[in-house]
């Protein structure tokens, strides 16, 4: 059976072709409703697991280091992968013919087929318990932990929580929880939520000028074909965004990289991040950090050009 989303898209093509014939070639734009949501059915995905095995090669780390303008010895089979850089590995390349309208693989495999069009990686919590050594064969075990339906200021939301564990034999190297949020399409003319203000002062900081090359490189390294990161027309006309969207995982990686530049020999044991507002490629943004007085941890955040908070994070050092 064809995926439900594909059925809707095919129906749109048929109706538009009929419209052309009836109106002398003029196509009328038709807005399709998303299929009705059955949250009980989506929650049957809870407990599903998948396993991906991979030999961790050095090229992705060297490519990301070049993308972040990191100068230093090249990564090889004697190197340890920096924290969060495991996101370049354990990727599942889906067939191009099975990509959905947003560029993501058609839903309904491991991830439940949430019938809401806008998707983002909302937050994550990670424990780094053992080093990931390049050149070793590791496996990632992923499990759907929860599917929750909520209502927010922007409409209906569905949160999918995924647990990832990266293992070397029976030893856990990384224990990670991801929260993916699905949202309704933007409402034309709707008032955007008031953004949170980011702290103005910090102990250390860095300014980043995002551009399509940076976003394309990170998309390629993570095999992320979500069109919001490289297709400007799609962002403007389908998602209602003013520009290309900077990846949430890229922001998290840049925040932790900022901390590693300040403390290159530090052993990072935990990292948590929460997205607050999107960053677009239209303006520069800044990364900030400062020690937390309550313990051996640091507060980190990304600040948009208008002073609002884009992402907050905390990192703990051993």
C-alpha positions as CSV (number, residue, x, y, z in Angstrom):
1,X,0.0,0.0,0.0
2,X,1.3,3.5,-0.8
3,X,2.1,5.8,2.2
4,X,-0.8,8.0,3.2
5,X,1.1,11.1,2.5
6,X,1.9,9.9,-1.0
7,X,-1.8,9.2,-1.6
8,X,-2.6,12.8,-0.7
9,X,0.1,14.2,-3.0
10,X,-1.1,12.0,-5.9
11,X,-4.7,13.2,-5.3
12,X,-3.5,16.8,-5.4
13,X,-1.8,16.2,-8.8
14,X,-5.0,14.6,-10.2
15,X,-7.2,17.4,-8.9
16,X,-4.9,20.1,-10.2
17,X,-4.8,18.5,-13.7
18,X,-8.6,18.4,-13.7
19,X,-8.6,22.1,-12.7
20,X,-6.3,22.9,-15.6
21,X,-8.7,21.3,-18.1
22,X,-11.7,23.0,-16.6
23,X,-10.2,26.5,-16.4
24,X,-8.3,26.6,-19.7
25,X,-4.8,25.8,-18.2
26,X,-5.1,28.0,-15.1
27,X,-4.1,26.0,-12.0
28,X,-5.9,26.7,-8.8
29,X,-3.9,26.2,-5.6
30,X,-5.5,23.6,-3.4
31,X,-4.7,23.3,0.3
32,X,-4.9,19.7,1.5
33,X,-5.7,18.8,5.1
34,X,-3.4,16.5,6.9
35,X,-4.9,13.1,7.6
36,X,-6.7,12.7,11.0
37,X,-4.4,11.8,13.8
38,X,-4.9,8.6,15.8
39,X,-2.7,9.0,18.8
40,X,-3.5,5.5,20.1
41,X,-2.2,4.1,16.8
42,X,0.9,6.2,17.0
43,X,1.6,5.1,20.5
44,X,1.8,1.5,19.3
45,X,5.3,2.4,18.1
46,X,6.4,2.8,21.8
47,X,8.9,0.0,22.4
48,X,10.0,-0.5,18.8
49,X,13.8,-0.8,18.4
50,X,16.3,-0.8,15.6
51,X,20.1,-1.6,15.6
52,X,22.7,0.0,13.4
53,X,26.3,-1.3,13.3
54,X,29.2,0.7,11.9
55,X,33.0,0.9,11.9
56,X,33.7,4.5,13.0
57,X,35.9,5.9,10.2
58,X,38.0,9.1,10.5
59,X,36.8,10.9,7.4
60,X,33.5,12.4,8.9
61,X,35.4,13.8,11.9
62,X,38.1,15.4,9.6
63,X,35.3,16.8,7.4
64,X,33.4,18.3,10.4
65,X,36.7,19.7,11.9
66,X,37.3,21.5,8.5
67,X,33.7,22.7,8.5
68,X,34.1,24.2,12.0
69,X,37.5,25.7,11.0
70,X,39.2,23.5,13.6
71,X,43.0,23.4,12.9
72,X,45.0,20.5,14.4
73,X,46.2,17.0,13.8
74,X,44.1,14.9,11.5
75,X,41.8,12.2,13.0
76,X,42.9,8.7,12.4
77,X,42.3,5.2,13.8
78,X,44.2,6.2,17.0
79,X,41.9,9.2,17.8
80,X,38.9,9.6,20.1
81,X,35.7,11.1,18.6
82,X,34.8,14.4,20.3
83,X,31.4,14.5,22.1
84,X,28.4,14.9,19.9
85,X,30.3,14.0,16.8
86,X,28.7,10.5,16.9
87,X,25.8,12.3,15.1
88,X,27.9,11.9,11.9
89,X,27.7,8.1,12.3
90,X,25.0,5.3,12.4
91,X,23.1,7.0,9.6
92,X,20.5,5.1,7.5
93,X,20.5,6.3,3.9
94,X,16.9,6.0,2.6
95,X,16.0,5.6,-1.0
96,X,15.5,9.0,-2.8
97,X,12.2,7.6,-4.2
98,X,10.9,7.2,-0.7
99,X,11.6,10.8,0.4
100,X,8.6,12.8,1.5
101,X,7.7,16.4,0.4
102,X,9.9,17.9,3.1
103,X,12.9,15.8,2.1
104,X,12.7,13.5,5.0
105,X,12.2,9.8,4.5
106,X,8.5,8.9,4.3
107,X,7.2,8.3,7.8
108,X,6.1,5.1,9.2
109,X,9.2,2.9,9.5
110,X,11.0,3.1,12.8
111,X,9.7,6.6,13.6
112,X,5.9,6.8,13.9
113,X,4.0,8.5,11.0
114,X,2.9,11.6,12.8
115,X,0.6,13.5,10.3
116,X,1.9,17.0,11.2
117,X,4.1,18.6,8.5
118,X,6.7,20.6,10.6
119,X,9.4,18.6,12.3
120,X,12.3,19.7,14.5
121,X,14.7,18.3,17.0
122,X,13.5,20.0,20.2
123,X,15.9,18.8,22.9
124,X,18.4,16.2,23.9
125,X,20.1,14.7,27.0
126,X,23.4,12.8,26.8
127,X,25.7,10.9,29.0
128,X,29.2,10.2,27.8
129,X,30.4,7.2,29.8
130,X,33.2,5.8,27.6
131,X,35.3,7.2,24.7
132,X,34.3,6.4,21.1
133,X,37.5,5.3,19.5
134,X,37.8,5.8,15.8
135,X,38.5,2.6,13.9
136,X,36.3,0.4,16.2
137,X,33.1,-1.3,15.3
138,X,30.2,-0.1,17.4
139,X,26.5,-0.5,17.3
140,X,23.6,1.9,18.1
141,X,20.5,0.6,19.7
142,X,17.5,2.9,19.3
143,X,14.1,2.6,21.0
144,X,10.9,4.7,20.8
145,X,10.3,5.6,24.4
146,X,7.2,7.8,24.2
147,X,4.7,9.5,21.9
148,X,2.8,12.4,23.5
149,X,0.1,14.7,22.0
150,X,-0.1,18.3,23.3
151,X,-1.6,21.6,22.4
152,X,0.5,24.8,22.4
153,X,0.3,28.4,21.4
154,X,1.1,27.4,17.8
155,X,-1.5,24.6,17.7
156,X,-1.3,20.9,18.0
157,X,2.0,19.2,18.9
158,X,3.3,15.7,19.0
159,X,6.5,14.8,20.9
160,X,8.3,11.6,20.0
161,X,11.0,10.5,22.5
162,X,13.8,8.3,21.2
163,X,16.5,6.6,23.3
164,X,19.8,5.9,21.6
165,X,22.6,3.8,23.2
166,X,26.0,3.4,21.5
167,X,27.7,0.3,22.6
168,X,31.2,-1.2,22.3
169,X,30.4,-4.8,22.9
170,X,28.3,-4.7,26.1
171,X,29.8,-1.4,27.3
172,X,27.7,1.8,26.8
173,X,29.7,4.7,25.3
174,X,26.9,7.2,24.9
175,X,23.4,7.1,26.5
176,X,21.2,9.7,24.7
177,X,17.5,10.8,24.7
178,X,16.1,12.8,21.8
179,X,12.8,14.7,21.8
180,X,11.5,15.3,18.3
181,X,8.5,17.6,18.0
182,X,5.9,17.7,15.2
183,X,3.8,20.8,14.6
184,X,0.9,22.1,12.5
185,X,1.6,24.2,9.4
186,X,2.0,28.0,10.0
187,X,-1.2,30.0,10.1
188,X,-0.9,33.1,7.7
189,X,-1.0,36.3,9.7
190,X,-0.7,34.6,13.1
191,X,1.3,36.4,15.8
192,X,4.6,34.8,16.6
193,X,5.2,33.9,20.3
194,X,7.2,36.4,22.2
195,X,10.8,35.2,22.3
196,X,12.8,34.7,25.5
197,X,15.6,37.2,26.1
198,X,19.1,35.7,26.1
199,X,21.6,36.7,28.8
200,X,23.8,39.6,27.5
201,X,27.0,38.8,29.4
202,X,29.1,35.7,29.4
203,X,32.5,34.5,30.4
204,X,33.4,33.5,26.8
205,X,31.7,33.8,23.4
206,X,32.0,33.5,19.7
207,X,30.1,35.0,16.7
208,X,29.0,32.8,13.8
209,X,27.9,34.0,10.4
210,X,25.8,31.2,9.0
211,X,25.6,30.7,5.3
212,X,24.3,28.1,2.8
213,X,27.7,26.4,2.5
214,X,27.9,25.7,6.3
215,X,24.4,24.4,6.3
216,X,25.0,22.3,3.2
217,X,28.1,20.7,4.6
218,X,26.4,19.8,7.9
219,X,23.4,18.4,6.0
220,X,25.7,16.3,3.9
221,X,27.7,15.0,6.9
222,X,24.6,13.9,8.7
223,X,22.7,12.8,5.6
224,X,20.0,15.2,6.5
225,X,17.8,16.0,3.5
226,X,15.3,18.1,5.3
227,X,14.6,21.0,2.8
228,X,14.4,23.7,5.5
229,X,18.2,23.7,5.6
230,X,19.0,24.2,1.9
231,X,15.8,25.0,-0.1
232,X,15.0,28.7,0.4
233,X,11.8,28.6,-1.7
234,X,10.5,25.7,0.3
235,X,11.3,27.6,3.5
236,X,9.5,30.7,2.4
237,X,6.4,29.2,0.7
238,X,5.9,25.9,2.5
239,X,7.1,26.3,6.1
240,X,6.7,30.1,6.5
241,X,10.3,30.7,7.5
242,X,12.1,33.8,6.4
243,X,15.3,32.0,5.5
244,X,17.3,28.7,5.7
245,X,17.1,27.2,9.2
246,X,20.3,26.4,11.1
247,X,20.2,22.8,12.3
248,X,19.5,22.3,16.0
249,X,22.2,19.6,16.3
250,X,24.7,21.9,14.6
251,X,23.9,24.6,17.2
252,X,24.4,22.1,20.0
253,X,27.7,20.9,18.4
254,X,28.9,24.5,18.1
255,X,28.0,25.2,21.8
256,X,30.0,22.2,23.0
257,X,32.8,23.1,20.6
258,X,33.0,26.5,22.2
259,X,33.4,24.9,25.6
260,X,36.1,22.5,24.2
261,X,38.0,25.5,22.8
262,X,38.1,27.0,26.3
263,X,38.9,23.8,28.1
264,X,40.6,21.5,25.5
265,X,41.6,18.9,28.0
266,X,38.3,18.7,29.8
267,X,36.4,15.4,30.1
268,X,32.8,16.2,29.3
269,X,30.5,13.7,31.0
270,X,26.9,15.1,30.4
271,X,25.3,17.5,28.0
272,X,21.7,18.7,27.7
273,X,20.2,21.2,25.3
274,X,16.8,22.7,24.6
275,X,15.8,24.7,21.5
276,X,13.9,27.9,22.2
277,X,13.7,29.6,18.8
278,X,15.0,29.0,15.3
279,X,18.1,30.7,13.8
280,X,18.1,31.6,10.1
281,X,21.0,32.2,7.7
282,X,20.0,35.9,7.3
283,X,21.9,37.2,10.3
284,X,24.9,36.4,12.5
285,X,24.4,34.8,15.9
286,X,26.5,34.3,18.9
287,X,27.5,31.4,21.2
288,X,28.1,32.0,24.9
289,X,29.2,30.2,28.0
290,X,29.9,30.7,31.7
291,X,30.7,28.5,34.7
292,X,27.8,27.4,36.9
293,X,28.5,28.3,40.5
294,X,26.7,25.2,41.8
295,X,29.2,22.6,40.6
296,X,31.7,21.5,37.9
297,X,29.3,22.5,35.1
298,X,28.8,25.2,32.5
299,X,25.8,27.1,31.2
300,X,25.8,27.6,27.4
301,X,23.5,29.4,25.1
302,X,23.0,30.6,21.5
303,X,21.8,34.2,21.1
304,X,20.1,35.5,18.0
305,X,20.9,38.8,16.3
306,X,17.9,40.4,18.0
307,X,19.0,39.4,21.5
308,X,16.5,36.5,21.9
309,X,17.4,33.0,23.1
310,X,17.7,30.3,20.4
311,X,19.1,27.4,22.5
312,X,20.2,26.8,26.1
313,X,22.4,24.0,27.2
314,X,24.4,22.7,30.2
315,X,27.5,20.6,30.2
316,X,29.2,18.8,33.1
317,X,32.9,18.2,33.4
318,X,34.5,15.3,35.3
